[in-house]
């Protein structure tokens, strides 16, 4: 399993547009990608659950990937967070 921590910089946090893009990207990997905030973990590929975390600007999340292509998944998702959140 690979993971990284990230502090959200987007003014609106993880809202509909980036959440949708993140879910779509996460579905493209064989690995399971999860996002954790304050002990609550959801699959990044599940849009509504991802939005239910209520991630706001300044919140720290932990993103993890586990599976056959976890290295590629974590690199791509980290780049997504840095570019969009």
PyMOL commands that set and color helices and strands:
alter all, ss='L'
color gray80, all
select helices_A, chain A and resi 16-27+47-52+70-84
alter helices_A, ss='H'
color red, helices_A
select strands_A, chain A and resi 2-7+32-37+40-43+60-66
alter strands_A, ss='S'
color yellow, strands_A
deselect
rebuild
show_as cartoon
